[in-house]
């Protein structure tokens, strides 16, 4: 009985942790040449175009994930990276100097940062 109770409690805590961690990430920061040009809500589907120095990058947000839909750089490694959905993940288009980063809007300090 004790083992069963511990398993049930562990499962419930795991579900709460997974649901809570998904709500913390809510901002997509887009930067060009190291300067932030847009901050978008990860929970709102959108398509954002960055046009800078004659180059174009199209960023898509859908279903709580973000990707570089298209880029006019020669290698398109950023497009090939696909969707990202975890805090701290970044997509970088080096030729066009565009970065897309998922940020946490929660300002609390976690145990690792202390």
N, C-alpha and C positions, 0 to 999 in steps of 0.2 A: 504494500500500500504506500509505503514511504517513497519507494522508487517511482511508482506511478505518479504520485503527487509532484515529485521533483521534475519528472519529465513534462507534465502538463504545465507547470509554472515556467519551465525553460522555454517551451514552445510559445506560450503567451508573451513572454518577454521578448523573444525573437521576433514575433509578429509586430509588436509595438515598436521595437527598434527599427525594423524595416520600413514601417509606415512613417515614422517620425523622420528618418534620415532622408526620405524622398521629398519632404516638404521644405527642408532647409535650403536646398539649391533653388534659387529662383532668379538669378541674374545672369545674362549673357553680356559680357563686355567685349566690344569690338574696338580694336586699336589699329591705327595706321601710323607708321613711323614712330611707334612707342607712345603715341598720344591717343587717349580714349576718344573715339568719335561717336560712340553710341553705347547705351546701356539698355538692354531689352529684357522683358520678363520671359523667363523660360517656359512659363505655363500658358503663354498666349502665342498661338500659331502665327507666324509672320514670315515674310520674305524681305530681306534687307539687302540693298545693293550699295557696295562701296565703290565709288569712282574717284580715283586719286592718281595724279601724275599720268593720265592717259591709260590707266589700267582699271579693269572691272573685276570685282569679286561679288558673287551672289551667295548670301548666307540664308539658310532656311531653318526655321524653328518649327517643330511639329511634334506633338505628343510628348512634350517634356524632354526632347532631344534636339540637338543642333548639328548641322553639317555645313560644309562648304559645297553648295550645289554646283557652282561653276566658277572657273577662274580663267583669265586669259594668259596666264603664265605658261611657259613652255613645257614644264614637266607635270603639272597638275597633281603633284603629290598630295597637296591639301585636299583635293577633291577625292582622291583615292582613300584617304583616311576614314571616310564614312562618318557615321553618327557618333557623337559623344554625349554622355548623360551623367557623368560623375563629377562632383566638385573638384576643381583644380585641373581638370583635363583641358588641353589647349589644342587648337588647330592653328598651324602656322603656314602662311604662304610667304616664303622667304623672298622670291623675286618681286612680289608686289608689296612686301612689308606689312602684311595684314595678319593680325592675330585675333582669334576668337577664344575666349576663356570663360569657363563656367565658374561663377563666384557664389559664395554663400552670403546672403544678406544678414544672417544672424551674427550679431557682434559679440556673442559670448566666446570666451577663451576656453579651448578644450584642454584636456589633461596633457596632451602632447606639447602644447604651446607654453605651458606653465613653467 
